[in-house]
Amino acid sequence: MVQSLDRSQGRAGGVATGSANNHGTYTGNRALQIEEPLIFEMGQTGRCGVDLPEPPKVKERLNGLRRKGTIGLPGLAEPQVVQHYTRLSQKNYAIDMGVYPLGSCTMKHNPRINEKVARLPGIGDLHPLQPVSTVQGALELIDSLAHWLKTLTGMPAVAMSPAAGAHGEMCGMMAIAAALEAKGERAKRKTVLAPESAHGTNPATAAALGFVVKPIPANDRGRVDLAALKAALGPDVAAIMLTNPNTCGLFESDIVEISKAVHEAGAYFYCDGANFNAIVGRVRPGDLGIDCMHINLHKTFSTPHGGGGPGAGPVVLSAPLAPYAPYPWIVKDGDTWRVAEDGAKVEGAPLGRLKAFHGQMGMFTRALAYIMSHGADGLKQVAEDAVLNANYVMAALKDVMSPAFEGPCMHEALFDDSFLKDTGVSTLDFAKAMIDEGYHPMTMYFPLVVHGAMLIEPTETVAKEDLDQFIGALRSLTAKAKTGTAAEDFKAAPLYAPRRRLDETLAARKPVLRWKPSNNPPGIDPLKQAAE
Ligand SMILES: *Cc1c(COP(=O)(O)O)cnc(C)c1O
């Protein structure tokens, strides 16, 4: 496609950049910021990166269904493919590039030793259908990680297979539903209580399982309103789903009283453990009276996340819920590890299977490497440093930005948008301006209970000088916004990113999920091909 090479005209294929070459360069590139077409707009049909032999002639066996046209795949040589994807990767912000303050997500550094261990041939080359006698070490690895998770949480059992936090919620709530069923109470206990600040996955999980979700308000200290909670408890309540530390970055100081009240009402306490990073090694959730909790391995024990995974969300279970842990169970008979698959006899009543095979082996390996390289003392320091870093940010910004709640925070510093009042600058504009300063923005507009929320989570590994530069950038943006004359500049941000401000509402409501060539050259229209 000749026109795709004419970069001075902006991108062929109609990606509206709004900035197509007004940079004054011949190529449209800005130094190392290289304009990148879609792979379908590059190369030529017929070009191939490998030298394949002519396929042997075979007898037509498809009864006339054989494709007649060309397949319509991009035709590029290997170096072109490598360059394309490398350039694309450089447009992405990553935890390995700088401060990644995305609150609630706990973007942790992933130590390279984890990767090395996960790639050992005895681990990286495993196949889940190998005979059990050949994977004894892998099963022991899963059991070792399970042991650490039980020890760190003070809980007697753990279901390892859930593939993410939300999947773990599903597992834990299914165990609660099964326990209620066994007591003959499932039909009458239809309500699940969730604080208004809850992560969206909590009410979604409860609703998906057929529960009715009842929101519990927060008090003016950002914690669950205990009186409102007690008033909502009754014989219709199956469980509460509570995050601790909560999504406002605060420790639920009434948690022991909450768990007592929940149990007295005959309900279960589901704890969302996504924020375990802030208390790991310091607090055992089991001591607080919870019944089950998912652990996002990717938010506490490193392992890469973002871009959709893979994560891992093992769920620790109390003794009454342990029998319902899903298959498979990893059990030891004498010296031999065994995988109790669907239908196998175990000491319990497993709720079925949540996932193919045994769980996210690569993530288990990375998490165990992280845990063992830190040791118990190191994990405790992780929590302490995470809380210290967040409080450093909070202390350094609270005179110019507006903290949502008074007092120290846990692992994330939460601000509302009142410091931007009358400046014409919104939380979104402020976040976009951070991109021009070279930062991935913090989490915006979550939790919903705080107006124009900005949730900053610096994680424990960010060095002080890097935090100082980040703080300096935010203080400078704050000062600029408060001049009252900079709204236009903020609305124009980001200026230096590969793409300018996008219409995010339109993108969400009317996503364009298919590329169509603007000028269909014969033979390489993949859509036409599909129709033929
Ligand atoms: C991240 C998160 C979840 C969901 O976890 P995933 O692993 O993304 O499915 C649930 N609750 C809270 C509070 C979270 O931060």
The ligand as an SDF file (V2000), in Angstrom:
LIG
                    3D

 15 15  0  0  0  0  0  0  0  0999 V2000
   -7.4870   -5.2320   41.7090 C   0  0  0  0  0  0  0  0  0  0  0  0
   -8.6120   -5.3630   42.6310 C   0  0  0  0  0  0  0  0  0  0  0  0
   -9.5840   -6.3620   42.4710 C   0  0  0  0  0  0  0  0  0  0  0  0
   -9.6280   -7.2920   41.2680 C   0  0  0  0  0  0  0  0  0  0  0  0
   -8.4840   -8.0410   41.0870 O   0  0  0  0  0  0  0  0  0  0  0  0
   -8.0440   -8.5850   39.6510 P   0  0  0  0  0  0  0  0  0  0  0  0
   -6.8510   -9.4250   39.9270 O   0  0  0  0  0  0  0  0  0  0  0  0
   -7.7650   -7.3900   38.8140 O   0  0  0  0  0  0  0  0  0  0  0  0
   -9.2060   -9.3880   39.1230 O   0  0  0  0  0  0  0  0  0  0  0  0
  -10.5680   -6.4730   43.4250 C   0  0  0  0  0  0  0  0  0  0  0  0
  -10.6200   -5.6190   44.4750 N   0  0  0  0  0  0  0  0  0  0  0  0
   -9.7190   -4.6310   44.6510 C   0  0  0  0  0  0  0  0  0  0  0  0
   -9.8200   -3.7360   45.8400 C   0  0  0  0  0  0  0  0  0  0  0  0
   -8.6890   -4.4610   43.7310 C   0  0  0  0  0  0  0  0  0  0  0  0
   -7.8010   -3.4760   43.8920 O   0  0  0  0  0  0  0  0  0  0  0  0
  1  2  1  0
  2  3  1  0
  2 14  2  0
  3  4  1  0
  3 10  2  0
  4  5  1  0
  5  6  1  0
  6  7  2  0
  6  8  1  0
  6  9  1  0
 10 11  1  0
 11 12  2  0
 12 13  1  0
 12 14  1  0
 14 15  1  0
M  END
$$$$
